[in-house]
Amino acid sequence: MLAPNGKLDAAEAREHADTISIMLMSFPHMFPAGTNQWKPGADRDPATDTYASPDLWVSFADFYERASTASKFAQEASNAKRLDEFTRLIGQLRAACNGCHEKYMKTN
């Protein structure tokens, strides 16, 4: 999204935000109940194993709402006309993603 001189390419940035919005709308559907396979202490293959916390399936409505909220931030950013509006919304998107990862992603 950055031009060679380090300036933000607004059109490309908005396009990426739109793509992120679409991905986040579909994201919860990648976690049907049968995919809850977390086992503490298991060797992990990042290509095939889940890092999703079992809490995700217990609180799926919250997970779904978080993804929806993040998708809305990305969509609004994709339509932003001013750079300050875009960066504010991208900051909210980043916070939404980080919050969801903190709650629903296992790292060990």
C-alpha positions in Angstrom: 0.0 0.0 0.0 3.0 2.3 0.2 4.3 4.0 -2.8 8.1 3.8 -3.4 8.5 7.2 -1.7 6.8 5.9 1.4 3.5 7.6 0.8 0.2 5.8 1.4 -1.5 4.9 -1.9 -5.1 5.7 -0.7 -6.8 3.8 -3.5 -4.8 0.6 -2.9 -5.3 1.0 0.9 -9.0 1.2 0.5 -9.0 -1.8 -1.8 -7.1 -3.8 0.8 -9.6 -2.7 3.5 -12.5 -3.9 1.3 -10.8 -7.3 0.8 -10.2 -7.6 4.6 -13.9 -6.7 5.2 -15.0 -9.5 3.0 -12.6 -12.0 4.5 -13.8 -11.1 8.0 -17.5 -11.7 7.0 -16.6 -15.3 6.0 -14.1 -15.9 8.8 -16.5 -17.3 11.5 -17.8 -19.9 9.0 -14.3 -21.4 8.9 -14.8 -22.6 12.5 -17.7 -25.0 12.5 -18.2 -26.9 15.8 -16.4 -30.0 14.5 -13.1 -28.1 14.1 -12.6 -27.7 17.8 -9.5 -29.9 18.1 -7.4 -28.1 20.6 -5.3 -30.4 22.8 -2.9 -28.9 25.4 0.8 -29.7 24.9 0.3 -31.4 21.5 2.9 -30.9 18.8 1.5 -28.4 16.4 1.6 -28.4 12.6 0.7 -24.8 11.6 -0.5 -26.0 8.3 -3.1 -28.4 9.7 -3.7 -27.8 13.4 -5.8 -25.2 15.1 -4.6 -22.5 17.4 -8.2 -21.6 18.2 -9.1 -21.7 21.9 -11.9 -24.0 22.8 -13.5 -20.9 24.2 -14.3 -19.8 20.6 -16.9 -22.6 20.3 -18.3 -22.0 23.8 -18.7 -18.3 23.0 -19.3 -18.5 19.3 -21.9 -15.7 19.2 -19.3 -13.4 20.7 -16.6 -14.5 18.2 -19.1 -14.0 15.4 -20.0 -10.5 16.6 -16.3 -9.6 17.0 -15.6 -10.6 13.4 -18.7 -8.7 12.2 -17.6 -5.6 14.0 -14.1 -5.8 12.6 -15.5 -6.3 9.1 -17.6 -3.1 9.5 -14.4 -1.2 10.5 -12.7 -2.5 7.4 -15.6 -1.7 5.2 -15.9 1.8 6.6 -12.2 2.3 6.1 -12.6 1.2 2.4 -15.1 4.0 1.9 -13.1 6.7 3.9 -12.5 9.8 1.9 -9.9 11.4 4.2 -6.7 9.9 5.4 -7.4 10.8 9.1 -10.7 8.9 8.9 -9.0 5.9 7.2 -6.2 5.7 9.8 -8.7 6.0 12.7 -10.8 3.1 11.3 -7.7 1.0 10.6 -6.7 1.6 14.2 -10.1 0.4 15.4 -9.8 -2.6 13.0 -6.3 -3.5 14.5 -7.7 -3.2 18.0 -10.7 -5.4 17.2 -8.4 -8.1 15.6 -6.0 -8.0 18.6 -8.8 -8.3 21.1 -10.2 -11.3 19.3 -6.8 -12.9 19.1 -6.2 -12.3 22.8 -9.5 -14.0 23.6 -9.7 -16.8 21.1 -6.2 -17.7 19.9 -3.9 -20.1 21.8 -0.2 -19.6 21.3 1.1 -22.7 23.1 
